[in-house]
Amino acid sequence: MFKGFLLGIIVTIGTLIVIGYVSLQFGLIPANADAQPTALEQWAANTSLTATLQREAPRGPSPVQLTDQTLIDGIHLYAQHCAICHGTAQGDASASPIARGEYPAPPQLATDGVEDDPPSYTFWKLKHGIRWTAMPSWKGTLSIRQMWVLALFLKHMNKLPPAAEKAWQQVKNGTEPSNPANSGTPPQQANTPPSSGYATSGSE
Ligand code: HEC
């Protein structure tokens, strides 16, 4: 009786492994990014992320104090590193070509923000990134302080004091026409022929 039960479990697990392997080998598991995540993928990803945050996010308040200057520093960091994927104060309308092509799509934080999350959760996401998405880990690029500064800005981005609000409204995500790289006319030095030194360096 028990032997039969055990055999049943082993056969079931073996069959599942074979089905999984065959599905991968025959390309039956979608590998494309031009799609919406399925409900199952979203559920699995959210459940795993929420459980990880509850276990690993730092306890207690932010070690960085909230001031107008902190918020402005956060906005500058955001403009430099984040707007390309998470947009500007214009929200969804400001989504860059990179943001539009990602799977899953990065939230445009002005319209779909994280003001409800504790800053420690946002800090964890910045430090470690989010697996199976385009959200990078920033721990090799930003300091601990900079990551808290960003987390505080994102927590308060819908109720900024006037000076910070002004800085936020001026953030561009690199795709606006005011950026010379996108104005249609290539910047001057792009038309300059390579110097002779450059042209001959190919023979090395
Ligand atoms: C290359 C694109 C990319 C860049 C650059 C990027 N992110 Fe993300 N980020 C993502 C994606 C994609 C997600 C969505 C992950 C998911 O679906 O769980 C995300 C998720 C997040 C979240 C969680 C949003 C939520 O609703 O829970 C926060 C907060 C965040 N990013 C902040 C930042 C900050 C701050 C920066 C800059 C330091 C940054 N990201 C840079 C792609 C990016």
Residues whose N, C-alpha, C, O or C-beta is under 5 A from the ligand:
A	BS01	HEC	H81 C82 C85 P104 A105 P106 P107 D112 V114 T122 K125 I130 T133 A134 M135 P136 L150
